[in-house]
Amino acid sequence: MSISRNNLVRVLSWSYQVLCPPNSPSSESQDVIHRFFKSGVALNYRDTEVVMGLYNHHKMTSTQSSQIVPCSNMCGTIVAINSPKDIVLSIFNQTRISGQVKAVHMKSGLGLPLPGVLSQYRAFNAEGLVRKPDYLSDEEAATLPIAAMTAWMAVNGMRPLAHSGGKGEKVLIQGTGGVAISGLQIIGAGGAEVIITSSSDAKLEQAQKLGADKTINYKTNPDWEQEVLKMTEDEGVDIIFENGGATTLRKSFECIAFGELINCIEYLSGKEDAGGDQTNTNVLALKRNVALKGLLNGLRERFEEKVAFYEEKKIKPVVDKVFEFGEAKQALIYLFAGGHFSKVVVKVD
């Protein structure tokens, strides 16, 4: 669907409202008040869809109120109950602690259907919070709950807990957004070889400085899947971050190694297949005996596993731009325009 910039401005006009709970929850309720004091809210493409009313492909989140408080990534300070002023991060699905995500967990997603985190105060159940790594700024840490968590699951979600991998593998990452750059940093720290694509040579240069081994400009190399095969001696890659969707998935099937994994993460080129080749997905999967896996973020135990890895490797998330709280609307428009590299953060004072 084509969305005009004027329509986006109109729909986002309310999205930076302040939510202040009228009463502090008691300690007996296991809730805490979480204040975003000198803290960050990192934005995701999902947030722009939510405020435009377009995030409707999950049954549990297909109906929403026009008054929903958006956004799902946050870092903030606990300011209530008998607790030190710990700095913590939220998990996306607040009830998903361990095991496989089920339909019921979709009801506990921050920023839809639950109120999100673009606010100065919010009540959380303690189980929905994870400690912040001390070495990161609040703005950097705010990027961890969704983009970095999704990237972590793309690399390690099919491996047993506490057995993170990547060493010696070859990974293709599409684009240079939040999930992509988080993946680049995680994979590089884990010892894998990274191939990354973009339509911008400038962004590819930035990716190389962060450790990308090989780069492809998909505008000047529209048959980029053939470039991937050349770079891997016709073997293909072990893991693909499939972020494009409509115009990229069929190409991904052509350059994945036999028996390996394509992670379906985003759909930045559209939710409906482009015209042309209509070969059935089953046939494409059988062609190279591949696994196709949809990713819905990760559970709390995986989040804690990822935080431990970040602390061990001292990974510093990349923040493209920080906006003030009153500029949240402009921040969402900036993200939607697609010119960012990695993450966009709103600072909440």
C-alpha positions as CSV (number, residue, x, y, z in Angstrom):
1,M,0.0,0.0,0.0
2,S,1.2,3.5,-0.9
3,I,1.1,5.9,2.0
4,S,1.4,9.6,1.3
5,R,3.7,11.7,3.5
6,N,0.8,14.1,4.2
7,N,-1.3,11.3,5.5
8,L,1.5,10.1,7.7
9,V,1.8,13.6,9.2
10,R,-1.9,13.7,9.9
11,V,-2.0,10.3,11.5
12,L,1.0,10.9,13.7
13,S,-0.2,14.2,15.0
14,W,-1.3,12.7,18.3
15,S,1.4,10.2,18.8
16,Y,3.7,12.0,21.2
17,Q,1.1,12.4,24.0
18,V,2.2,12.0,27.6
19,L,0.8,9.1,29.6
20,C,0.9,9.6,33.4
21,P,-0.8,6.9,35.5
22,P,-3.2,8.6,38.0
23,N,-2.3,6.2,40.8
24,S,0.9,4.4,41.7
25,P,0.3,0.6,41.9
26,S,1.0,-1.1,45.2
27,S,4.0,-3.3,45.7
28,E,1.6,-6.2,46.3
29,S,0.5,-6.1,42.7
30,Q,4.0,-6.9,41.5
31,D,3.9,-3.8,39.3
32,V,6.5,-1.1,39.3
33,I,6.3,2.5,38.1
34,H,8.9,3.0,35.4
35,R,9.9,6.6,34.7
36,F,11.8,7.5,31.6
37,F,14.2,9.9,33.2
38,K,17.0,10.8,30.9
39,S,16.1,7.6,29.1
40,G,15.4,6.4,25.6
41,V,12.6,5.0,23.4
42,A,13.9,3.4,20.2
43,L,11.6,3.4,17.2
44,N,10.7,0.6,14.9
45,Y,9.1,0.4,11.5
46,R,6.2,-1.4,13.3
47,D,5.5,1.8,15.2
48,T,4.8,3.7,12.0
49,E,2.4,1.0,10.9
50,V,0.6,1.0,14.3
51,V,0.0,4.8,14.2
52,M,-1.2,4.6,10.6
53,G,-3.6,1.7,11.4
54,L,-1.8,-0.7,9.1
55,Y,-0.4,-3.2,11.6
56,N,-3.2,-5.7,11.0
57,H,-1.6,-9.1,9.9
58,H,-1.9,-10.6,13.4
59,K,-5.4,-11.6,14.5
60,M,-4.8,-10.5,18.1
61,T,-3.6,-7.0,17.0
62,S,-5.9,-6.3,14.1
63,T,-8.3,-4.1,16.1
64,Q,-6.9,-1.0,17.7
65,S,-8.0,2.2,19.4
66,S,-7.1,5.6,17.9
67,Q,-5.8,6.5,21.4
68,I,-3.1,3.8,21.6
69,V,0.3,4.9,23.0
70,P,2.8,3.7,20.4
71,C,6.3,2.2,20.6
72,S,7.8,-0.9,22.2
73,N,11.5,-0.3,22.9
74,M,12.5,1.4,26.1
75,C,15.1,2.0,28.7
76,G,14.1,3.7,31.9
77,T,14.5,4.1,35.7
78,I,12.3,2.4,38.3
79,V,11.0,5.2,40.6
80,A,8.5,3.3,42.8
81,I,8.2,0.4,45.3
82,N,10.9,-0.6,47.7
83,S,13.6,-0.8,45.1
84,P,16.8,1.0,44.2
85,K,16.5,3.2,41.1
86,D,17.5,0.4,38.8
87,I,17.7,1.1,35.1
88,V,15.9,-1.6,33.1
89,L,14.7,-2.6,29.6
90,S,11.3,-3.8,28.6
91,I,10.6,-7.1,26.8
92,F,8.2,-6.8,23.8
93,N,5.7,-9.5,24.7
94,Q,5.2,-8.9,28.4
95,T,4.0,-12.5,29.1
96,R,6.4,-14.4,27.0
97,I,9.1,-15.5,29.4
98,S,10.2,-18.9,28.0
99,G,9.1,-21.4,25.4
100,Q,7.5,-20.9,22.0
101,V,5.4,-17.9,21.3
102,K,1.6,-18.7,21.2
103,A,-1.3,-16.7,20.1
104,V,-2.1,-15.6,23.6
105,H,1.3,-13.9,23.9
106,M,0.3,-11.5,21.0
107,K,-2.2,-9.9,23.4
108,S,0.8,-8.7,25.6
109,G,2.7,-6.8,22.9
110,L,3.8,-3.3,23.8
111,G,2.6,-0.6,21.5
112,L,-0.3,-2.7,20.3
113,P,-2.4,-4.1,21.7
114,L,-1.0,-2.9,25.1
115,P,-0.2,0.8,25.6
116,G,3.3,1.4,24.5
117,V,6.3,3.2,26.0
118,L,6.3,6.6,24.3
119,S,5.4,8.2,27.7
120,Q,7.0,9.6,30.8
121,Y,5.6,6.9,33.1
122,R,4.3,3.4,32.7
123,A,3.5,0.5,35.0
124,F,5.1,-2.9,34.4
125,N,5.0,-6.3,35.9
126,A,8.5,-7.0,37.1
127,E,8.6,-10.1,34.9
128,G,8.4,-7.8,31.8
129,L,11.7,-6.1,32.6
130,V,15.4,-7.0,32.2
131,R,18.3,-5.1,33.6
132,K,20.2,-2.7,31.5
133,P,23.9,-3.4,30.7
134,D,25.9,-0.9,32.7
135,Y,28.4,0.0,29.9
136,L,25.7,1.3,27.5
137,S,24.0,4.7,27.5
138,D,20.2,4.8,27.9
139,E,19.8,5.6,24.2
140,E,22.0,2.7,23.1
141,A,20.3,0.3,25.5
142,A,16.9,1.3,24.3
143,T,17.6,-0.4,21.0
144,L,18.0,-3.8,22.5
145,P,14.4,-5.0,23.1
146,I,13.2,-5.4,19.4
147,A,15.8,-4.9,16.7
148,A,18.7,-6.4,18.5
149,M,16.5,-9.2,19.9
150,T,15.1,-10.1,16.5
151,A,18.7,-10.1,15.1
152,W,19.7,-12.4,18.0
153,M,16.9,-14.8,17.3
154,A,17.7,-14.8,13.5
155,V,21.2,-16.1,14.4
156,N,20.5,-18.2,17.5
157,G,16.8,-19.0,17.6
158,M,17.2,-22.4,16.1
159,R,20.0,-23.3,18.5
160,P,19.7,-24.5,22.1
161,L,19.7,-21.9,24.8
162,A,23.2,-21.0,25.9
163,H,24.7,-22.3,22.7
164,S,25.0,-19.2,20.6
165,G,26.8,-19.7,17.4
166,G,27.9,-18.2,14.1
167,K,31.6,-18.9,13.9
168,G,32.6,-20.0,10.4
169,E,29.1,-19.4,9.0
170,K,28.2,-17.0,6.1
171,V,25.3,-14.6,6.7
172,L,23.4,-12.4,4.2
173,I,21.8,-9.3,5.7
174,Q,19.4,-7.2,3.7
175,G,19.5,-3.4,4.3
176,T,21.0,-1.2,6.9
177,G,18.1,-0.6,9.3
178,G,17.9,-1.5,13.0
179,V,17.6,-5.3,12.7
180,A,20.3,-5.4,10.0
181,I,23.0,-3.4,11.8
182,S,22.2,-5.2,15.1
183,G,22.7,-8.4,13.2
184,L,25.9,-7.2,11.6
185,Q,27.4,-6.4,15.1
186,I,26.2,-9.7,16.6
187,I,27.3,-11.9,13.8
188,G,30.7,-10.1,13.5
189,A,31.3,-10.6,17.3
190,G,30.4,-14.3,16.9
191,G,32.9,-14.9,14.2
192,A,30.7,-15.3,11.1
193,E,31.3,-13.7,7.7
194,V,28.7,-11.0,6.8
195,I,27.5,-10.0,3.4
196,I,25.2,-6.9,3.5
197,T,23.1,-5.2,0.8
198,S,21.9,-1.6,0.4
199,S,21.0,0.8,-2.3
200,S,23.4,3.4,-0.8
201,D,27.2,3.2,-1.3
202,A,27.6,5.6,1.7
203,K,25.7,3.2,3.9
204,L,27.6,0.2,2.7
205,E,30.8,2.1,3.6
206,Q,29.4,2.6,7.1
207,A,28.6,-1.1,7.3
208,Q,32.2,-2.0,6.3
209,K,33.5,0.2,9.1
210,L,31.4,-1.9,11.5
211,G,32.8,-5.1,10.2
212,A,30.9,-6.2,7.1
213,D,33.1,-8.5,5.1
214,K,31.4,-8.0,1.7
215,T,28.8,-5.5,0.4
216,I,26.4,-5.4,-2.6
217,N,24.6,-2.4,-3.9
218,Y,21.3,-3.9,-5.1
219,K,20.4,-0.9,-7.2
220,T,23.6,-1.2,-9.4
221,N,23.5,-5.1,-9.0
222,P,19.8,-6.0,-9.4
223,D,20.7,-9.6,-9.7
224,W,22.3,-9.5,-6.2
225,E,21.5,-13.1,-5.5
226,Q,24.0,-14.0,-8.2
227,E,26.6,-11.8,-6.6
228,V,26.0,-13.7,-3.3
229,L,26.6,-17.0,-5.1
230,K,29.9,-15.7,-6.6
231,M,31.0,-14.5,-3.2
232,T,30.4,-17.9,-1.7
233,E,31.8,-20.0,-4.5
234,D,28.3,-21.0,-5.6
235,E,27.5,-22.5,-2.1
236,G,25.2,-19.8,-0.9
237,V,24.9,-18.4,2.7
238,D,24.0,-20.3,5.9
239,I,21.6,-17.6,7.2
240,I,19.6,-14.9,5.5
241,F,18.0,-11.9,7.2
242,E,15.0,-11.6,4.8
243,N,14.0,-8.0,5.4
244,G,12.6,-7.0,2.0
245,G,9.6,-9.3,1.5
246,A,7.7,-9.0,-1.7
247,T,10.6,-8.2,-4.1
248,T,13.5,-10.1,-2.3
249,L,12.2,-13.4,-1.0
250,R,12.5,-15.2,-4.3
251,K,16.0,-14.0,-4.7
252,S,16.8,-15.2,-1.2
253,F,15.7,-18.7,-2.2
254,E,18.3,-18.6,-5.0
255,C,21.3,-17.8,-2.8
256,I,20.7,-19.7,0.4
257,A,22.9,-22.7,0.9
258,F,21.3,-26.2,0.8
259,G,19.6,-27.1,4.0
260,E,20.0,-23.7,5.7
261,L,17.8,-21.0,7.1
262,I,15.9,-18.0,5.7
263,N,14.5,-15.7,8.5
264,C,11.4,-13.9,7.5
265,I,11.7,-10.6,9.5
266,E,10.3,-7.6,7.7
267,Y,8.4,-6.7,4.5
268,L,9.9,-3.3,3.6
269,S,9.2,-3.9,-0.1
270,G,5.6,-4.7,0.5
271,K,3.2,-7.2,2.0
272,E,1.9,-8.6,-1.4
273,D,4.1,-10.4,-3.9
274,A,5.2,-8.5,-6.9
275,G,4.2,-9.7,-10.4
276,G,6.3,-12.1,-12.5
277,D,7.5,-15.5,-11.3
278,Q,4.6,-17.2,-9.4
279,T,6.5,-20.3,-8.5
280,N,5.0,-21.7,-5.3
281,T,6.9,-21.2,-2.0
282,N,6.9,-25.0,-1.4
283,V,8.7,-25.5,-4.7
284,L,11.2,-22.8,-3.9
285,A,11.9,-24.3,-0.4
286,L,12.3,-27.8,-1.9
287,K,14.6,-26.5,-4.6
288,R,17.4,-26.0,-2.0
289,N,15.9,-28.0,0.9
290,V,15.7,-24.8,3.1
291,A,14.0,-23.8,6.3
292,L,11.8,-20.7,6.2
293,K,11.2,-19.2,9.7
294,G,9.0,-16.3,10.7
295,L,10.4,-14.2,13.6
296,L,8.3,-12.6,16.3
297,N,11.1,-11.2,18.5
298,G,12.2,-13.4,21.4
299,L,11.3,-14.5,24.9
300,R,12.8,-13.2,28.1
301,E,15.3,-16.0,28.7
302,R,16.7,-15.3,25.2
303,F,16.8,-11.6,25.9
304,E,19.0,-12.3,29.0
305,E,21.2,-14.6,26.9
306,K,21.7,-11.8,24.4
307,V,22.5,-9.2,27.1
308,A,25.2,-11.4,28.5
309,F,26.7,-11.8,25.0
310,Y,26.6,-8.0,24.5
311,E,28.4,-7.5,27.8
312,E,31.0,-10.1,27.0
313,K,31.8,-8.6,23.6
314,K,31.1,-5.0,24.6
315,I,28.9,-4.4,21.6
316,K,27.9,-0.8,21.2
317,P,24.6,-0.4,19.4
318,V,24.6,2.2,16.6
319,V,22.1,5.2,17.0
320,D,21.6,7.2,13.9
321,K,19.8,10.2,15.5
322,V,18.3,11.2,18.8
323,F,15.1,13.3,19.0
324,E,13.7,15.1,22.0
325,F,10.4,13.9,23.5
326,G,8.4,16.7,22.0
327,E,9.8,15.8,18.5
328,A,8.5,12.2,18.6
329,K,6.2,12.9,15.6
330,Q,9.2,14.1,13.5
331,A,11.2,11.1,14.7
332,L,8.6,8.7,13.4
333,I,8.4,10.5,10.0
334,Y,12.2,10.5,9.8
335,L,12.2,6.7,10.4
336,F,9.4,6.1,7.9
337,A,11.3,8.0,5.2
338,G,14.0,5.3,5.3
339,G,17.1,7.4,5.2
340,H,18.3,6.3,8.7
341,F,21.3,4.0,9.4
342,S,20.5,1.6,12.2
343,K,18.3,3.0,15.0
344,V,16.3,6.2,15.7
345,V,15.8,7.1,19.4
346,V,13.5,9.5,21.2
347,K,15.0,10.9,24.5
348,V,12.5,11.1,27.3
349,D,13.3,13.5,30.2
